[in-house]
Amino acid sequence: MEAAASPICDFFPPKITFAMSQPKNRGENLVELSADAAVAILEAVVASSAIFPPLQSAAGGALHIAKLARNFRSDKKDWNEFGEYVDKIVASVINKFPPNNPVREDIKESVRQLSSTLSEITTEIEEIQRKSTAFRFLKFATRPDHISGMRRRLDEAIKLLELKINLTTHVDVAMIAATQEENALLARHNQAVTGKLYARCMEMIGSTITYTALPYTPNAGWDDTQTCLAGTRQAEIAKVMDWVRAKDLSGKQQIYFLADVVGSGKTALAHSVAQECSDCNLLGSAFFFDRKFGRTSPRDFVFNLARDLGSRFPEVSDHITQALRADHNLAWSRPVSRLFKELILEPVINSADVVGPVVVVIDALHEAEAQTPEVENILRTQIPDLPGQFRVFVTSRPERSILRALGPDIAPHDLAIHGSANRADMAIYATQKLKEIASEHELENWPPKQLITALLNQAEGLFIWIATICDYLFHHVYPDKILKKLLESVRESQLPPEKKMDSLYSTIMASYQWDDVYFVDGYRQVMGVMVVQRSPLTLNGLQQLHGPTPRVKPIVVQLASLITGSTRTDRPVQILHSSFREYVTARAPGDRRIATETHNIRLANICLRILTTLFAPGHGIVGCGYLNSKEDSQVPEVEVDHLTEEQWYAVEFWLHHVTQCDLRLDAAKQVKEALNMFLMSTGLQSWIEVVTSKSKYQPLTPLRKQLPDDLALYMSKFTLGVRLRRLLKRLLQDEARLGDILMIMEDLNDMGETSWDTDSDSDDESELGLAEASDSSDNPYRDNASSDWDDDEENGIDQRDEEGEE
């Protein structure tokens, strides 16, 4: 059966149809428009929210190609002519669409093909511009027909679309002139609106920005519940504190680099060192990298360090503030090494109030993300330039790339895990843990000394090995018998630490019900979430996130020896140690291995479904909708007390999970479909309103950069940009929101509003045909006069018009 044709409003809303009438000459040339008229048509199509997205994509693609073409310095004339040709031919074929006739599916398909062709041409031009001038010269020397090849492919797509439209319309020059005049008015209005708004932002930045505008990652510091067991590691802590208090240290002597194997207790020692320094008022800052909590960004480390030092030393805070006022983009678009130089190194060098020692603790350097070389470069070249009172204590696994990058001058320390001191500490730890198990299970005269000795011999210096076994025993009815059996099954000795932990994990997991298909499926889903989640959820939160199946609690109870929080409904459930995460994601066999990409896609899809339901019409959140109004009062309170744990998780972290998906993959098809539903609805605006009211604004540029053209249109400066400028106006009323203001400005700049003075958008939705984000008539924030300019802005436009007439 032939698909029903859709009406022309799928392409053009009534507000921007272009005076289309029957042609006077059936053979009229498609490229008869002037350049200005072509641009007017294309901009109007892009600006409308009611047009078939691929057609908007084609219009936006043509404009973008013309812009790229203008950037060439060599063969400038050829490229400019090509860019103008693209604008004209695409605008002409768009102008041929019949205004009232139904549009067939075959025409829609041709529009999609045109959009795809323009996208391919854009990619080719961007590739050329990324090459050196010499390469571009050679490219053109060997292929002088490069532009003509692009033009030929574009012509083929245009002709196919033109053939299906049948050239039933023509351009009304008078109407185009009227459209140009209207666009000029909008441009003048926009210059008044955005220029004024930009000036207000810059004025606020210049007068009120301080170091506190820098983002701050919470819960990244030391934790007194994660320190070494009392009575252990005393010699190591004393050694570090002697280094802290040593006189006349300079350069790379100021760095204490502790590099040891997985499970040796580095992080516990780092917490203890931080606690000791804090008790002595010597701690400047502490940052614990941790993949399972998403703390992997070197930028976040630098921001936290700057904030911590600024709060401790007034002169440092003043210098950081001056750096931010001199370059308000410093925190958001500069390399990490430059951030450290301008936010840390120069402020402390130029501050007389920095008295020491000042200790900085950095734990798990190996868990920092791909920019780890930047942190290594900071350690090697910039930290040695800090004043002599600074001490930087760093822990990491002894990975070859890190050791090589730091160089021979930063000699690593280790914990001597096979030494007598470490064995004595482990004996204290093992004895206490086993006695706790004996008390819980009412075992008398247990454990015997020879059992502890056997356990220590098998552990081979790894604290995490004993900790994992003790957790495993705690959840068994007969821990004494299980421990004896376990020690017999893991007799391998002299294994590398990683393989030793893998062997233990394999032994423990072998006891699970792998012949039960329901357990296997539940394990994959629950463990998959725990591996990729950004913040741990409780048992109840995990269950609500998954829905009725699988039953989370029985799965978690079986995994209790490898995760924490399994016995309490109010505690977060999370993986016990990073080594287990590495095992199940990289080295575990068959059904036990967790594919992180697959489960991130699944969690992204879950989050989007939760948000689409949460922000659905009729199920809205009280207080949302304030961005429908042009009011510039402060951001109002939004009522979110009723949000459940899994709903809050979706609100906080959907953006991360979606941006980690490759939307080009077939596996991510459901995510793309869910994202399409979310962006087409009022969900994105409602989400922005909630996070800005209750938390902090989250930058959208990473998402926009990876969206396909048909979805990117929902986040353009013509749609999302209107809301963001309204949000800026509200945030300008609160000096404490300066960090949010800077992030929104960066998002607007990325949308193409680099100066906010030449943008073709308007803050008035009625002129753009933008859909209201809420149709509720009782919405207190609904704009009741959306076609009216703000009074002060209207006066600005009227004055410009009158001056022009004079």
Secondary structure by P-SEA (a helix, b strand, c coil): ccccccccccccccccccccccccccccccccccaaaaaaaaaaaaaccccaaaaaaaaaaaaaaaaaaaacccaaaaaaaaaaaaaaaaaaaaaaccccccccaaaaaaaaaaaaaaaaaaaaaaaaaaccaaaaaaaaaaccaaaaaaaaaaaaaaaaaaaaacccccccaaaaaaaaaaaaaaaaaaaaaaaaaaaaaaaaaaccccccccccccccccccccccccccaaaaaaaaaaaaaccccccccccbbbbbccccaaaaaaaaaaaaaaaaccccbbbbbbcccccccaaaaaaaaaaaaaaacaaaaaaaaaaaaacccccccccaaaaaaaacaaaaaacccccccbbbbbccccccccaaaaaaaaaccccccccccbbbbbbbcccaaaaaaacccccccccccccaaaaaaaaaaaaaaaaaaaaaacccccccaaaaaaaaaaacccaaaaaaaaaaaaacccaaaaaaaaaaaaccccccaaaaaaaaaaaaacccccccaaaaaaaaaaaaaaacccccccaaaaaaaaccccccaaaaaaacccccccccccbbbbbccaaaaaaaaccccccccccaaaaaaaaaaaaaaaaaaaacccccccccccccccccccccccccccccaaaaaaaccaaaaaaacccccccaaaaaaaaaaaaacaaaaaaaaaaaacbbbbbaaaaaaacccccccccccaaaaaaaaaaaaaacccccaaaaaaaaaaaaaaacccccccccccccccccccccccccccccccccccccccaaaaaaaaaaaaaaac
